[in-house]
């Protein structure tokens, strides 16, 4: 039985893809947590009133912002998994080395 070949080093394109996925994941998470913090401040009635705006307008603004952050983080997570699977598919020598019979 031949040993499996080691995983090849990531290319520059792989690193760029990973950085994009990490930026989406981190940016989405930061946006989500900031919006949730602002919702907590709003709920505790420690807000700075914006002249001409009701508190419900601020609530819906931060609620939509938290949803957008959550979706962005989800897209980053899906991208990271997809890029990892693509990298694994391209790896040389992957697959049926453990299923071959040797005489």
N, C-alpha and C positions, 0 to 999 in steps of 0.2 A: 504494500500500500504506500503510495507516495504522499508525503505531507502536503497539506494545503499551502498554496503560496501566500505570503504575507499580504496584508491589505496595502494597496498602493498609497503613496503619500497624496494628500489632497492637492488638487491643482489650484491655480489662482482663481479660476472660475468657481470652483467649489467653495472657496473661502468667501468670495463675493456673495454667492447665494446664501451661505450661512449667515453672513453679516446682514443681509436683507431680511432674512427670516427672524433673526434676533432683534433687529430694529423694529420690525412690525410687532413682535411679541412684547418687547419692552415698552415701546411707545403706547401700545394699546393698554397694557397693564397700568402704566403711569396715568393715562387719561382716565381709566376706569376708577382707580383709587382716588384721584383728585376730585372727580365728580362726586363720588360717594362721600368724601370728606365734606364737600360743600353742601351736600344734601343733609348731612348730620348737623352742620352748623345752622342750616335753614330750619331744621326740625327743632333745634334747641332755642330758636328765636334769638340767635346771636348774629344776625345778618346786618349788613349795611344796606339800608334801604336806598334803592335807586329811584330818584324822583321820576314819577310817571309810570312806574312799573309795579305791578302787584307781586306779592310773594309767589303766587301760583305760576306766574310767568318764569320766575327764576327756578322754581321746582321743575317745570317741564324742560327748561333749557338744560339743567344739570342731569335730569333723568335721561334725556336723549343723548347727552354727552357720555354718560356711563354706558349706555347701550352700544354706542359707536365704539367706545374703547374696548368693550368686551368682544365685539365682532372683529375688531382689528387684531386683538390678541389671538383670537381663534384662527384668523387667517394666517397669522405668523406661525402658529403651532402646526397647522395643516401644511404650510409651506416647508417647515423644517422636516416634518416626517416625509413629505413627498421628495424633497431633495436628498434625504438620506436613503430612501428606497432607490432613487435613480442612481445614486453613487454605488450602491450595493449591486445593482444590476450590471453596471459597467465594469465591475471588478473582474480582472482576468482570473480564470481558473476556478470560478465559483461553480457550485452545482454538484454534479454526480460523482465526485471522486470517492465518496464513501459507499457508493452502490456498485462499483465495478468489482468483479471477482478476479482474483489473481490466481494463477495456477501454481 
